[in-house]
Amino acid sequence: MPCSIISLDAMDVAGEVQSDIQHAIIKHRLDENGKPKDAMVENDLGGRGAAASLQAEKEKLESGASGSSGSEECGSCYGAETEELKCCNTCDDVREAYGKKGWAFHLSPGITQCTKDGILDRIKDEVNEGCRITGG
């Protein structure tokens, strides 16, 4: 499974679920033989991992830097809308909305945001990769 689609959820000592953990986690990309590739994805405070990259893309879209005419777009969350997240303008927004509902999220060409964000193409390029997660 490629590092770009893996997120880490954990349960703390109080029994609270901590979703999409990104602090002090390093994802090591592996080739089809399980050997490390030259790139690793660091998710740490100040790191520039896949999640940080998606967040930067999200902020760019929200600020209107994507070349839109300034009109606010409200993308579908495909039934997973909540009071806090009514619009899903990126693939990460859709994934987050599904997670908040406790639904399984599967990347699909039918999710327009994932196609626009280029995530489906990135995953096709990484189809034979694996991932080793380290950190604490």
Order of alpha helices (4+ residues) and beta strands (2+ residues): beta-beta-beta-beta-alpha-alpha-alpha-alpha-beta
